[in-house]
Amino acid sequence: MQKSRILGIMVYDRIKEAGKTQEVLTRHAAIIRTRLGFHELSREVCSRVGTILLVLQGNPQSWDTMEKELREIGGVEVQKMEFGK
């Protein structure tokens, strides 16, 4: 089984941190196999908090680099799951 990593990213202030987060994701687009984003949206509210799920592919060292860059953004929390050997 090929090793894979899933990152969960919580962006606590999308208005303030979305641009920096997007820059990191764009720079590392080649290792992102799947990206799924959520935020609460209704007629009354558009939440400032957003959640992004990433499934990564390729070189694990590149995963570590991207994760480190994301963790350096204030207002962003990163959690991970790893599968395979």
Protein Blocks (a to p, Z undefined) as FASTA:
>chain_A
ZZddddddddfblmlmmmmmmmmmmmmmmmmmbdcddddddfkbccfbdcdddddehjfk
lmmmmmmmmmmpghiacddddedZZ
